[in-house]
């Protein structure tokens, strides 16, 4: 099955570490990053995808795969 996640957070080291951790868990970048400004800070976003065995269920915990 194909899985999709969209990571978001302040554009800081913590966000980059979350994306790096996902890449090292077998996720792949899907498209380029996005940036927005909420009036206080810059918010980054990055779509990631992963293909795994099994069948899709709405009960999946994507962060654990």
N, CA, C and O atoms as a Tripos MOL2 file, in Angstrom:
@<TRIPOS>MOLECULE
protein
  260   259    65     0     0
PROTEIN
NO_CHARGES

@<TRIPOS>ATOM
      1 N           0.8390   -1.1660    0.0000 N.3       1 UNK1
      2 CA          0.0000    0.0000    0.0000 C.3       1 UNK1
      3 C           0.8860    1.2320    0.0000 C.2       1 UNK1
      4 O           2.0100    1.1980    0.5020 O.2       1 UNK1
      5 N           0.3900    2.2970   -0.5520 N.am      2 UNK2
      6 CA          1.1080    3.5700   -0.5720 C.3       2 UNK2
      7 C           0.5850    4.4560    0.5540 C.2       2 UNK2
      8 O          -0.6230    4.5700    0.7630 O.2       2 UNK2
      9 N           1.5080    5.0790    1.2710 N.am      3 UNK3
     10 CA          1.1610    5.9570    2.3810 C.3       3 UNK3
     11 C           1.6480    7.3740    2.0870 C.2       3 UNK3
     12 O           2.6450    7.5680    1.3920 O.2       3 UNK3
     13 N           0.9410    8.3440    2.6170 N.am      4 UNK4
     14 CA          1.2530    9.7600    2.4120 C.3       4 UNK4
     15 C           1.1640   10.4670    3.7480 C.2       4 UNK4
     16 O           0.2300   10.2480    4.5190 O.2       4 UNK4
     17 N           2.1390   11.3150    4.0170 N.am      5 UNK5
     18 CA          2.1060   12.1730    5.2170 C.3       5 UNK5
     19 C           2.5150   13.5700    4.8080 C.2       5 UNK5
     20 O           3.2480   13.7550    3.8360 O.2       5 UNK5
     21 N           2.0460   14.5360    5.5420 N.am      6 UNK6
     22 CA          2.4610   15.9180    5.3300 C.3       6 UNK6
     23 C           2.9350   16.4540    6.6670 C.2       6 UNK6
     24 O           2.1400   16.6750    7.5810 O.2       6 UNK6
     25 N           4.2320   16.6600    6.7690 N.am      7 UNK7
     26 CA          4.8300   17.1580    8.0060 C.3       7 UNK7
     27 C           4.8160   18.6800    7.9930 C.2       7 UNK7
     28 O           5.1250   19.2940    6.9720 O.2       7 UNK7
     29 N           4.4640   19.2830    9.1020 N.am      8 UNK8
     30 CA          4.4840   20.7400    9.2160 C.3       8 UNK8
     31 C           5.0800   21.1390   10.5590 C.2       8 UNK8
     32 O           5.1020   20.3530   11.5060 O.2       8 UNK8
     33 N           5.5550   22.3620   10.6200 N.am      9 UNK9
     34 CA          6.0720   22.8970   11.8670 C.3       9 UNK9
     35 C           6.8790   24.1430   11.6120 C.2       9 UNK9
     36 O           7.1440   24.4930   10.4620 O.2       9 UNK9
     37 N           7.2760   24.8200   12.6790 N.am     10 UNK10
     38 CA          8.1330   25.9970   12.5230 C.3      10 UNK10
     39 C           9.3830   25.6320   11.7240 C.2      10 UNK10
     40 O           9.9410   24.5480   11.8940 O.2      10 UNK10
     41 N           9.8110   26.5290   10.8680 N.am     11 UNK11
     42 CA         10.9980   26.2930   10.0350 C.3      11 UNK11
     43 C          12.2450   26.4200   10.9020 C.2      11 UNK11
     44 O          12.8930   27.4650   10.9410 O.2      11 UNK11
     45 N          12.5640   25.3290   11.5980 N.am     12 UNK12
     46 CA         13.7160   25.3360   12.4950 C.3      12 UNK12
     47 C          14.4100   23.9720   12.4550 C.2      12 UNK12
     48 O          14.0070   23.0910   11.6950 O.2      12 UNK12
     49 N          15.4230   23.8040   13.2500 N.am     13 UNK13
     50 CA         16.1840   22.5630   13.2810 C.3      13 UNK13
     51 C          15.2990   21.3720   13.6340 C.2      13 UNK13
     52 O          15.4900   20.2840   13.0900 O.2      13 UNK13
     53 N          14.3480   21.5540   14.5230 N.am     14 UNK14
     54 CA         13.4670   20.4720   14.9360 C.3      14 UNK14
     55 C          12.6710   19.9270   13.7460 C.2      14 UNK14
     56 O          12.5160   18.7130   13.6090 O.2      14 UNK14
     57 N          12.1710   20.8090   12.8950 N.am     15 UNK15
     58 CA         11.4300   20.3830   11.7130 C.3      15 UNK15
     59 C          12.3500   19.5910   10.7840 C.2      15 UNK15
     60 O          11.9710   18.5290   10.2890 O.2      15 UNK15
     61 N          13.5400   20.0990   10.5500 N.am     16 UNK16
     62 CA         14.4970   19.4090    9.6770 C.3      16 UNK16
     63 C          14.8420   18.0330   10.2380 C.2      16 UNK16
     64 O          15.0000   17.0820    9.4730 O.2      16 UNK16
     65 N          14.9580   17.9120   11.5350 N.am     17 UNK17
     66 CA         15.2590   16.6220   12.1560 C.3      17 UNK17
     67 C          14.0920   15.6520   11.9860 C.2      17 UNK17
     68 O          14.3160   14.4590   11.7840 O.2      17 UNK17
     69 N          12.8460   16.1400   12.0620 N.am     18 UNK18
     70 CA         11.6730   15.2760   11.8470 C.3      18 UNK18
     71 C          11.6540   14.7360   10.4300 C.2      18 UNK18
     72 O          11.3880   13.5540   10.2170 O.2      18 UNK18
     73 N          11.9380   15.6030    9.4520 N.am     19 UNK19
     74 CA         11.9840   15.1660    8.0550 C.3      19 UNK19
     75 C          13.1310   14.1750    7.8690 C.2      19 UNK19
     76 O          12.9520   13.1460    7.2170 O.2      19 UNK19
     77 N          14.2940   14.4620    8.4230 N.am     20 UNK20
     78 CA         15.4430   13.5630    8.3120 C.3      20 UNK20
     79 C          15.1450   12.2050    8.9380 C.2      20 UNK20
     80 O          15.5130   11.1730    8.3780 O.2      20 UNK20
     81 N          14.4840   12.1970   10.0890 N.am     21 UNK21
     82 CA         14.1310   10.9340   10.7470 C.3      21 UNK21
     83 C          13.1910   10.1180    9.8630 C.2      21 UNK21
     84 O          13.3600    8.9050    9.7340 O.2      21 UNK21
     85 N          12.2090   10.7700    9.2570 N.am     22 UNK22
     86 CA         11.2800   10.0710    8.3770 C.3      22 UNK22
     87 C          12.0120    9.4850    7.1700 C.2      22 UNK22
     88 O          11.7390    8.3520    6.7720 O.2      22 UNK22
     89 N          12.9330   10.2430    6.5890 N.am     23 UNK23
     90 CA         13.7030    9.7400    5.4530 C.3      23 UNK23
     91 C          14.5070    8.5070    5.8430 C.2      23 UNK23
     92 O          14.6320    7.5720    5.0520 O.2      23 UNK23
     93 N          15.0450    8.4990    7.0430 N.am     24 UNK24
     94 CA         15.8270    7.3620    7.5150 C.3      24 UNK24
     95 C          14.9620    6.1830    7.9390 C.2      24 UNK24
     96 O          15.4810    5.0990    8.2050 O.2      24 UNK24
     97 N          13.6500    6.3830    8.0040 N.am     25 UNK25
     98 CA         12.7030    5.2940    8.2930 C.3      25 UNK25
     99 C          12.0690    4.7810    7.0020 C.2      25 UNK25
    100 O          11.1010    4.0220    7.0410 O.2      25 UNK25
    101 N          12.6120    5.1950    5.8650 N.am     26 UNK26
    102 CA         12.1450    4.6730    4.5910 C.3      26 UNK26
    103 C          11.1570    5.5450    3.8410 C.2      26 UNK26
    104 O          10.7400    5.1830    2.7410 O.2      26 UNK26
    105 N          10.7700    6.6870    4.4010 N.am     27 UNK27
    106 CA          9.8860    7.6100    3.7010 C.3      27 UNK27
    107 C          10.6990    8.3450    2.6350 C.2      27 UNK27
    108 O          11.9190    8.4540    2.7540 O.2      27 UNK27
    109 N          10.0320    8.8500    1.5930 N.am     28 UNK28
    110 CA         10.6970    9.5900    0.5250 C.3      28 UNK28
    111 C           9.9920   10.9360    0.3420 C.2      28 UNK28
    112 O           8.7830   11.0540    0.5390 O.2      28 UNK28
    113 N          10.7730   11.9370   -0.0370 N.am     29 UNK29
    114 CA         10.1880   13.2440   -0.2970 C.3      29 UNK29
    115 C           9.2170   13.1470   -1.4620 C.2      29 UNK29
    116 O           9.4550   12.4180   -2.4240 O.2      29 UNK29
    117 N           8.1200   13.8890   -1.3660 N.am     30 UNK30
    118 CA          7.1330   13.9460   -2.4360 C.3      30 UNK30
    119 C           6.9270   15.4240   -2.7600 C.2      30 UNK30
    120 O           6.1770   16.1230   -2.0780 O.2      30 UNK30
    121 N           7.5930   15.8820   -3.7920 N.am     31 UNK31
    122 CA          7.5210   17.2970   -4.1360 C.3      31 UNK31
    123 C           8.4650   18.1120   -3.2730 C.2      31 UNK31
    124 O           9.2140   17.5820   -2.4520 O.2      31 UNK31
    125 N           8.4060   19.4060   -3.4830 N.am     32 UNK32
    126 CA          9.2710   20.3120   -2.7430 C.3      32 UNK32
    127 C           8.6280   20.7810   -1.4490 C.2      32 UNK32
    128 O           7.4350   20.5710   -1.2290 O.2      32 UNK32
    129 N           9.4190   21.4130   -0.5950 N.am     33 UNK33
    130 CA          8.8750   21.9380    0.6530 C.3      33 UNK33
    131 C           7.9970   23.1580    0.3950 C.2      33 UNK33
    132 O           8.0840   23.8040   -0.6500 O.2      33 UNK33
    133 N           7.1600   23.4490    1.3690 N.am     34 UNK34
    134 CA          6.3440   24.6540    1.3200 C.3      34 UNK34
    135 C           6.6910   25.5190    2.5250 C.2      34 UNK34
    136 O           7.1200   25.0180    3.5640 O.2      34 UNK34
    137 N           6.5020   26.8110    2.3700 N.am     35 UNK35
    138 CA          6.7130   27.7490    3.4720 C.3      35 UNK35
    139 C           5.5450   28.7150    3.5250 C.2      35 UNK35
    140 O           5.0420   29.1540    2.4910 O.2      35 UNK35
    141 N           5.1230   29.0410    4.7210 N.am     36 UNK36
    142 CA          4.1040   30.0720    4.9100 C.3      36 UNK36
    143 C           4.4870   30.8810    6.1420 C.2      36 UNK36
    144 O           5.3290   30.4660    6.9390 O.2      36 UNK36
    145 N           3.8710   32.0130    6.2780 N.am     37 UNK37
    146 CA          4.1620   32.8880    7.4170 C.3      37 UNK37
    147 C           2.8520   33.1600    8.1420 C.2      37 UNK37
    148 O           1.8940   33.6260    7.5250 O.2      37 UNK37
    149 N           2.7920   32.8780    9.4310 N.am     38 UNK38
    150 CA          1.5600   33.0440   10.1920 C.3      38 UNK38
    151 C           1.4940   34.3760   10.9390 C.2      38 UNK38
    152 O           0.6590   34.5480   11.8270 O.2      38 UNK38
    153 N           2.3530   35.2990   10.5900 N.am     39 UNK39
    154 CA          2.3800   36.5860   11.2570 C.3      39 UNK39
    155 C           3.4050   36.6610   12.3700 C.2      39 UNK39
    156 O           3.7630   37.7490   12.8210 O.2      39 UNK39
    157 N           3.8750   35.5110   12.8120 N.am     40 UNK40
    158 CA          4.8560   35.4420   13.8870 C.3      40 UNK40
    159 C           6.0980   34.6710   13.4550 C.2      40 UNK40
    160 O           7.2260   35.1030   13.6960 O.2      40 UNK40
    161 N           5.8770   33.5230   12.8130 N.am     41 UNK41
    162 CA          6.9970   32.6780   12.4250 C.3      41 UNK41
    163 C           6.7360   32.0340   11.0710 C.2      41 UNK41
    164 O           5.5990   31.9770   10.6010 O.2      41 UNK41
    165 N           7.8000   31.5540   10.4560 N.am     42 UNK42
    166 CA          7.7010   30.8350    9.1920 C.3      42 UNK42
    167 C           7.3890   29.3730    9.4890 C.2      42 UNK42
    168 O           8.0550   28.7390   10.3070 O.2      42 UNK42
    169 N           6.3660   28.8430    8.8130 N.am     43 UNK43
    170 CA          5.9500   27.4550    8.9730 C.3      43 UNK43
    171 C           6.3580   26.6850    7.7250 C.2      43 UNK43
    172 O           6.0500   27.0880    6.6030 O.2      43 UNK43
    173 N           7.0560   25.5710    7.9360 N.am     44 UNK44
    174 CA          7.5090   24.7270    6.8240 C.3      44 UNK44
    175 C           6.5990   23.5120    6.7140 C.2      44 UNK44
    176 O           5.9980   23.0710    7.6940 O.2      44 UNK44
    177 N           6.5130   22.9850    5.5030 N.am     45 UNK45
    178 CA          5.7590   21.7620    5.2620 C.3      45 UNK45
    179 C           6.4900   20.9110    4.2400 C.2      45 UNK45
    180 O           7.1450   21.4300    3.3360 O.2      45 UNK45
    181 N           6.3710   19.5990    4.3930 N.am     46 UNK46
    182 CA          6.9900   18.6800    3.4370 C.3      46 UNK46
    183 C           6.1380   17.4270    3.3320 C.2      46 UNK46
    184 O           5.8630   16.7630    4.3310 O.2      46 UNK46
    185 N           5.7230   17.1100    2.1150 N.am     47 UNK47
    186 CA          5.0000   15.8700    1.8620 C.3      47 UNK47
    187 C           6.0010   14.7370    1.7350 C.2      47 UNK47
    188 O           7.0700   14.9010    1.1470 O.2      47 UNK47
    189 N           5.6420   13.5700    2.2980 N.am     48 UNK48
    190 CA          6.4750   12.3840    2.1990 C.3      48 UNK48
    191 C           5.5810   11.1860    1.8720 C.2      48 UNK48
    192 O           4.4010   11.1640    2.2230 O.2      48 UNK48
    193 N           6.1600   10.1930    1.1950 N.am     49 UNK49
    194 CA          5.4190    8.9890    0.8320 C.3      49 UNK49
    195 C           6.2430    7.7570    1.1690 C.2      49 UNK49
    196 O           7.4650    7.8180    1.3110 O.2      49 UNK49
    197 N           5.5280    6.6200    1.2940 N.am     50 UNK50
    198 CA          6.2010    5.3500    1.5900 C.3      50 UNK50
    199 C           5.3080    4.2140    1.1000 C.2      50 UNK50
    200 O           4.0840    4.2790    1.2190 O.2      50 UNK50
    201 N           5.9190    3.1950    0.5580 N.am     51 UNK51
    202 CA          5.1640    2.0090    0.1550 C.3      51 UNK51
    203 C           5.5010    0.8770    1.1200 C.2      51 UNK51
    204 O           6.6720    0.5760    1.3520 O.2      51 UNK51
    205 N           4.4620    0.2510    1.6810 N.am     52 UNK52
    206 CA          4.6380   -0.8340    2.6480 C.3      52 UNK52
    207 C           3.6790   -1.9690    2.3090 C.2      52 UNK52
    208 O           2.7150   -1.7840    1.5650 O.2      52 UNK52
    209 N           3.9570   -3.1370    2.8620 N.am     53 UNK53
    210 CA          3.0600   -4.2740    2.6950 C.3      53 UNK53
    211 C           1.8030   -4.0650    3.5410 C.2      53 UNK53
    212 O           1.8210   -3.3110    4.5140 O.2      53 UNK53
    213 N           0.7410   -4.7210    3.1730 N.am     54 UNK54
    214 CA         -0.4800   -4.6730    3.9500 C.3      54 UNK54
    215 C          -1.5890   -3.9510    3.2140 C.2      54 UNK54
    216 O          -1.4340   -3.5240    2.0700 O.2      54 UNK54
    217 N          -2.7010   -3.8280    3.8960 N.am     55 UNK55
    218 CA         -3.8810   -3.1750    3.3340 C.3      55 UNK55
    219 C          -4.1630   -1.8950    4.0990 C.2      55 UNK55
    220 O          -3.9450   -1.8140    5.3070 O.2      55 UNK55
    221 N          -4.6490   -0.9020    3.3810 N.am     56 UNK56
    222 CA         -4.9440    0.3880    3.9860 C.3      56 UNK56
    223 C          -6.0990    0.2750    4.9750 C.2      56 UNK56
    224 O          -7.0700   -0.4460    4.7450 O.2      56 UNK56
    225 N          -5.9690    1.0020    6.0740 N.am     57 UNK57
    226 CA         -7.0190    1.1140    7.0810 C.3      57 UNK57
    227 C          -6.9560    2.5150    7.6650 C.2      57 UNK57
    228 O          -5.8730    3.0830    7.8140 O.2      57 UNK57
    229 N          -8.1000    3.0680    7.9930 N.am     58 UNK58
    230 CA         -8.1370    4.4030    8.6030 C.3      58 UNK58
    231 C          -7.5670    4.3930   10.0220 C.2      58 UNK58
    232 O          -7.3550    5.4530   10.6110 O.2      58 UNK58
    233 N          -7.3210    3.2190   10.5670 N.am     59 UNK59
    234 CA         -6.7710    3.0990   11.9190 C.3      59 UNK59
    235 C          -5.2430    3.0930   11.9500 C.2      59 UNK59
    236 O          -4.6530    2.9940   13.0260 O.2      59 UNK59
    237 N          -4.5910    3.1970   10.7860 N.am     60 UNK60
    238 CA         -3.1290    3.1870   10.7340 C.3      60 UNK60
    239 C          -2.5380    4.3790   11.4740 C.2      60 UNK60
    240 O          -3.0590    5.4920   11.3940 O.2      60 UNK60
    241 N          -1.4560    4.1430   12.1890 N.am     61 UNK61
    242 CA         -0.6770    5.2170   12.8000 C.3      61 UNK61
    243 C           0.5130    5.4630   11.8780 C.2      61 UNK61
    244 O           1.5330    4.7810   11.9750 O.2      61 UNK61
    245 N           0.3780    6.4400   10.9830 N.am     62 UNK62
    246 CA          1.4010    6.6840    9.9690 C.3      62 UNK62
    247 C           2.7570    7.0050   10.5750 C.2      62 UNK62
    248 O           3.7870    6.6710    9.9900 O.2      62 UNK62
    249 N           2.7750    7.6400   11.7240 N.am     63 UNK63
    250 CA          4.0650    8.0210   12.3180 C.3      63 UNK63
    251 C           4.8310    6.8090   12.8460 C.2      63 UNK63
    252 O           6.0240    6.9130   13.1310 O.2      63 UNK63
    253 N           4.1660    5.6690   12.9790 N.am     64 UNK64
    254 CA          4.8510    4.4710   13.4870 C.3      64 UNK64
    255 C           5.3250    3.5580   12.3650 C.2      64 UNK64
    256 O           5.9620    2.5380   12.6290 O.2      64 UNK64
    257 N           5.0220    3.9090   11.1120 N.am     65 UNK65
    258 CA          5.3910    3.0500    9.9810 C.3      65 UNK65
    259 C           6.6720    3.5020    9.3290 C.2      65 UNK65
    260 O           7.1230    2.8880    8.3620 O.2      65 UNK65
@<TRIPOS>BOND
     1     1     2 1
     2     2     3 1
     3     3     4 2
     4     3     5 am
     5     5     6 1
     6     6     7 1
     7     7     8 2
     8     7     9 am
     9     9    10 1
    10    10    11 1
    11    11    12 2
    12    11    13 am
    13    13    14 1
    14    14    15 1
    15    15    16 2
    16    15    17 am
    17    17    18 1
    18    18    19 1
    19    19    20 2
    20    19    21 am
    21    21    22 1
    22    22    23 1
    23    23    24 2
    24    23    25 am
    25    25    26 1
    26    26    27 1
    27    27    28 2
    28    27    29 am
    29    29    30 1
    30    30    31 1
    31    31    32 2
    32    31    33 am
    33    33    34 1
    34    34    35 1
    35    35    36 2
    36    35    37 am
    37    37    38 1
    38    38    39 1
    39    39    40 2
    40    39    41 am
    41    41    42 1
    42    42    43 1
    43    43    44 2
    44    43    45 am
    45    45    46 1
    46    46    47 1
    47    47    48 2
    48    47    49 am
    49    49    50 1
    50    50    51 1
    51    51    52 2
    52    51    53 am
    53    53    54 1
    54    54    55 1
    55    55    56 2
    56    55    57 am
    57    57    58 1
    58    58    59 1
    59    59    60 2
    60    59    61 am
    61    61    62 1
    62    62    63 1
    63    63    64 2
    64    63    65 am
    65    65    66 1
    66    66    67 1
    67    67    68 2
    68    67    69 am
    69    69    70 1
    70    70    71 1
    71    71    72 2
    72    71    73 am
    73    73    74 1
    74    74    75 1
    75    75    76 2
    76    75    77 am
    77    77    78 1
    78    78    79 1
    79    79    80 2
    80    79    81 am
    81    81    82 1
    82    82    83 1
    83    83    84 2
    84    83    85 am
    85    85    86 1
    86    86    87 1
    87    87    88 2
    88    87    89 am
    89    89    90 1
    90    90    91 1
    91    91    92 2
    92    91    93 am
    93    93    94 1
    94    94    95 1
    95    95    96 2
    96    95    97 am
    97    97    98 1
    98    98    99 1
    99    99   100 2
   100    99   101 am
   101   101   102 1
   102   102   103 1
   103   103   104 2
   104   103   105 am
   105   105   106 1
   106   106   107 1
   107   107   108 2
   108   107   109 am
   109   109   110 1
   110   110   111 1
   111   111   112 2
   112   111   113 am
   113   113   114 1
   114   114   115 1
   115   115   116 2
   116   115   117 am
   117   117   118 1
   118   118   119 1
   119   119   120 2
   120   119   121 am
   121   121   122 1
   122   122   123 1
   123   123   124 2
   124   123   125 am
   125   125   126 1
   126   126   127 1
   127   127   128 2
   128   127   129 am
   129   129   130 1
   130   130   131 1
   131   131   132 2
   132   131   133 am
   133   133   134 1
   134   134   135 1
   135   135   136 2
   136   135   137 am
   137   137   138 1
   138   138   139 1
   139   139   140 2
   140   139   141 am
   141   141   142 1
   142   142   143 1
   143   143   144 2
   144   143   145 am
   145   145   146 1
   146   146   147 1
   147   147   148 2
   148   147   149 am
   149   149   150 1
   150   150   151 1
   151   151   152 2
   152   151   153 am
   153   153   154 1
   154   154   155 1
   155   155   156 2
   156   155   157 am
   157   157   158 1
   158   158   159 1
   159   159   160 2
   160   159   161 am
   161   161   162 1
   162   162   163 1
   163   163   164 2
   164   163   165 am
   165   165   166 1
   166   166   167 1
   167   167   168 2
   168   167   169 am
   169   169   170 1
   170   170   171 1
   171   171   172 2
   172   171   173 am
   173   173   174 1
   174   174   175 1
   175   175   176 2
   176   175   177 am
   177   177   178 1
   178   178   179 1
   179   179   180 2
   180   179   181 am
   181   181   182 1
   182   182   183 1
   183   183   184 2
   184   183   185 am
   185   185   186 1
   186   186   187 1
   187   187   188 2
   188   187   189 am
   189   189   190 1
   190   190   191 1
   191   191   192 2
   192   191   193 am
   193   193   194 1
   194   194   195 1
   195   195   196 2
   196   195   197 am
   197   197   198 1
   198   198   199 1
   199   199   200 2
   200   199   201 am
   201   201   202 1
   202   202   203 1
   203   203   204 2
   204   203   205 am
   205   205   206 1
   206   206   207 1
   207   207   208 2
   208   207   209 am
   209   209   210 1
   210   210   211 1
   211   211   212 2
   212   211   213 am
   213   213   214 1
   214   214   215 1
   215   215   216 2
   216   215   217 am
   217   217   218 1
   218   218   219 1
   219   219   220 2
   220   219   221 am
   221   221   222 1
   222   222   223 1
   223   223   224 2
   224   223   225 am
   225   225   226 1
   226   226   227 1
   227   227   228 2
   228   227   229 am
   229   229   230 1
   230   230   231 1
   231   231   232 2
   232   231   233 am
   233   233   234 1
   234   234   235 1
   235   235   236 2
   236   235   237 am
   237   237   238 1
   238   238   239 1
   239   239   240 2
   240   239   241 am
   241   241   242 1
   242   242   243 1
   243   243   244 2
   244   243   245 am
   245   245   246 1
   246   246   247 1
   247   247   248 2
   248   247   249 am
   249   249   250 1
   250   250   251 1
   251   251   252 2
   252   251   253 am
   253   253   254 1
   254   254   255 1
   255   255   256 2
   256   255   257 am
   257   257   258 1
   258   258   259 1
   259   259   260 2
@<TRIPOS>SUBSTRUCTURE
     1 UNK1         2 RESIDUE 1 A UNK
     2 UNK2         6 RESIDUE 1 A UNK
     3 UNK3        10 RESIDUE 1 A UNK
     4 UNK4        14 RESIDUE 1 A UNK
     5 UNK5        18 RESIDUE 1 A UNK
     6 UNK6        22 RESIDUE 1 A UNK
     7 UNK7        26 RESIDUE 1 A UNK
     8 UNK8        30 RESIDUE 1 A UNK
     9 UNK9        34 RESIDUE 1 A UNK
    10 UNK10       38 RESIDUE 1 A UNK
    11 UNK11       42 RESIDUE 1 A UNK
    12 UNK12       46 RESIDUE 1 A UNK
    13 UNK13       50 RESIDUE 1 A UNK
    14 UNK14       54 RESIDUE 1 A UNK
    15 UNK15       58 RESIDUE 1 A UNK
    16 UNK16       62 RESIDUE 1 A UNK
    17 UNK17       66 RESIDUE 1 A UNK
    18 UNK18       70 RESIDUE 1 A UNK
    19 UNK19       74 RESIDUE 1 A UNK
    20 UNK20       78 RESIDUE 1 A UNK
    21 UNK21       82 RESIDUE 1 A UNK
    22 UNK22       86 RESIDUE 1 A UNK
    23 UNK23       90 RESIDUE 1 A UNK
    24 UNK24       94 RESIDUE 1 A UNK
    25 UNK25       98 RESIDUE 1 A UNK
    26 UNK26      102 RESIDUE 1 A UNK
    27 UNK27      106 RESIDUE 1 A UNK
    28 UNK28      110 RESIDUE 1 A UNK
    29 UNK29      114 RESIDUE 1 A UNK
    30 UNK30      118 RESIDUE 1 A UNK
    31 UNK31      122 RESIDUE 1 A UNK
    32 UNK32      126 RESIDUE 1 A UNK
    33 UNK33      130 RESIDUE 1 A UNK
    34 UNK34      134 RESIDUE 1 A UNK
    35 UNK35      138 RESIDUE 1 A UNK
    36 UNK36      142 RESIDUE 1 A UNK
    37 UNK37      146 RESIDUE 1 A UNK
    38 UNK38      150 RESIDUE 1 A UNK
    39 UNK39      154 RESIDUE 1 A UNK
    40 UNK40      158 RESIDUE 1 A UNK
    41 UNK41      162 RESIDUE 1 A UNK
    42 UNK42      166 RESIDUE 1 A UNK
    43 UNK43      170 RESIDUE 1 A UNK
    44 UNK44      174 RESIDUE 1 A UNK
    45 UNK45      178 RESIDUE 1 A UNK
    46 UNK46      182 RESIDUE 1 A UNK
    47 UNK47      186 RESIDUE 1 A UNK
    48 UNK48      190 RESIDUE 1 A UNK
    49 UNK49      194 RESIDUE 1 A UNK
    50 UNK50      198 RESIDUE 1 A UNK
    51 UNK51      202 RESIDUE 1 A UNK
    52 UNK52      206 RESIDUE 1 A UNK
    53 UNK53      210 RESIDUE 1 A UNK
    54 UNK54      214 RESIDUE 1 A UNK
    55 UNK55      218 RESIDUE 1 A UNK
    56 UNK56      222 RESIDUE 1 A UNK
    57 UNK57      226 RESIDUE 1 A UNK
    58 UNK58      230 RESIDUE 1 A UNK
    59 UNK59      234 RESIDUE 1 A UNK
    60 UNK60      238 RESIDUE 1 A UNK
    61 UNK61      242 RESIDUE 1 A UNK
    62 UNK62      246 RESIDUE 1 A UNK
    63 UNK63      250 RESIDUE 1 A UNK
    64 UNK64      254 RESIDUE 1 A UNK
    65 UNK65      258 RESIDUE 1 A UNK
